[in-house]
């Protein structure tokens, strides 16, 4: 089966940089996605890596290394509003297979 | 553009009762997905519609769950009879043909509690 591992919680201070790792034991997927979910809200798409390497979108960057079965989400210049849950997910055909999510707490 | 909407936002029912969840996808999105998150665990795929056809229902837990998408617009997910382990947040997502890497647009979810 497919499984993705993420840290359950990460805490960082406002203005800092934080990296949320995602390791997986699976293969044959199309790409790695990241979703953000604020409490009680809808998961929202952040990024997608189809190929190895770094994808940058503003303060957020995502990285994938298929040879290392590893990816990460990098958040720079952290803001209080970045406090949320972050999910990595691999794309199999049309369906997403998610990790259990990482709760990010940003402190002032 | 309106996003994906789900109804109800919360539902509390007793074991053995029936509950029907509704999802209205983004207008024009042919692809509609149902997912479920049980307390603190990963968001798990349930099934995928393309228009009114079930493309993949490999994630449906058992035959107590029935999903429909008549006319290829909104979708319903019925749980009958509900069991305690069905408690969780049920998400619906939709996707059009364009977009980045199969970006799926999620609704806010229905929180189902079975007592």
Interface residues (C-beta under 8 A of the other chain):
Chain A: X4 X30 X31 X33 X35 X40 X41 X42 X43 X44 X45 X48 X50 X87 X89 X91 X93 X94 X95 X96 X97 X98 X99 X100 X101
Chain B: X3 X4 X31 X33 X35 X40 X41 X42 X43 X44 X45 X48 X55 X56 X59 X91 X95 X100 X101 X102 X103 X104 X105 X106 X107 X108 X109
